[in-house]
Amino acid sequence: MRKEQLSILGGPAASAQINGLTVPVFEVAEQLCLLSKDVGKVLGYRQPSQALSHLRRRYRQELASHVFKAWVRTTGGGRKKTVWLISVEGCETLAGKSFQKNARAVQRQFEALRRQGQLQEEIAMGEKILDLGVLGQQEVGSDAEETVTEQTAPAESVSQEETDVSSLETLPVVGDPVERVEFQNQPVPLFDVRGELYITGEDLGNILGLEEPRIGIGNIFSRHKSELESYSTIIKLITVDNKMRQVRVFNRTGAVLVAMFARSTRAQEVRQWLAALPERVQQLHQRLQEITPELIKKVQAETVEQTALALLNLMDSKVAQRLGLQEIERMTDLRKQGLTQRELSRMYGISVDSVRRLTKQMALILAIEIKPVNYWRKVKQTHRFFAKLLAHSQFPLQLVKGQQGPKLVK
């Protein structure tokens, strides 16, 4: 990772008391964040850095928009080292995934900290509105000694400025994208904000090829705020887990300006793609208009016919007829959840080959993906589950050593 694409972390914006520990809170990309090592200490890991590194790799997809990397200066010699930071919302997600004894209590504290941060943002926005109102009154009062024509112009400008700030107070809530276009086989969602198409800063950073998209776009916006502010806005985006987070978005003009300021090898290609974006969207609308209800009914009928044929072929074997479609579907769901083929073979009393064939065919019919199970990882997960069960169980259990490994008995 190149040094110029990482921001230098400054001092903490505040401190928080979590699980009896005082940890610094930093502000990165308009989010409250904690150091990864501090999150591990709060959760009670003996080796916090290694534990959080393992959790970040395991849940990298869920934490993609909540993990940041930055430089920090050491106390001696002015040297720099890299640190990982996790947003408060990401900390809340990690606490829910952790198997630590106090994970649920820590998760509630992270949730309270996130709500407190949102409340402080609303208060700060209100104070900003009040300050602008007082400033407008002072400007009008200072111009009262001049002519009447000179008084009206600043009054209109102040009212216009107050209207813009008040519109920021109630941020638009945006859910699913209205359009999905592609840039070099990479899907790019577009959102409708007040009748205009916008792209998020993170998606713009991804197509530009930045290694840290959110931080990189945030740095570009900070350096050229006077030029980009009128072509961007902040929205409340509803995430997959039904939560809201504030996201900065850019319209087409703002995205072109960002691509001009970005130091990326893809910048020229992105600018050309953005210039042709209205034509692409218009072509997409024309293609959608060609999809008539009659065509949809015909496709649905063909799909139902193909599915029925696949189900009939599935039920040809005696094993499938003995189990039935509902049990085969349930077996496929258990296979997707992580049960091995050998475990399902013992559960249903059939061969491993039958389990493999039936679940593979049913997965194709249901259009689901079954990932291969790592046996040793599953053994470790099972041991962790039983260890947690022993720690929190209210009925006595004994661990008995058997020929095929330890077993739990009452």
Secondary structure, DSSP 8 states (H G I E B T S, - for coil): --GGGS-B--S-SEEEEETTEEEEEEEETTEEEEEHHHHHHHHT-SSHHHHHHHHHHHTTTTTTTTEEEEEEE-SSTT-EEEEEEEEHHHHHHHHHH---TTHHHHHHHHHHHHHHHHHHHHHHHHHHHHHHHHHHHHHHHHTTTS-HHHHHHHHHHHHHHHHHHHHHHS--EE-S-SEEEEETTEEEEEEEETTEEEEEHHHHHHHHT-SSHHHHHHHHHHHTHHHHGGGEEEEEEE-TTS-EEEEEEE-HHHHHHHHHHS--TTHHHHHHHHHTHHHHHHHHHHHHHH--HHHHHHHHHHHHHHHHHHHHHHTTSHHHHHH-HHHHHHHHHHHHHT--HHHHHHHHT--HHHHHHHHHHHHHHHT-------HHHHHHHHHHHHHHHHHH-SS--EEEEETTEEEEE-
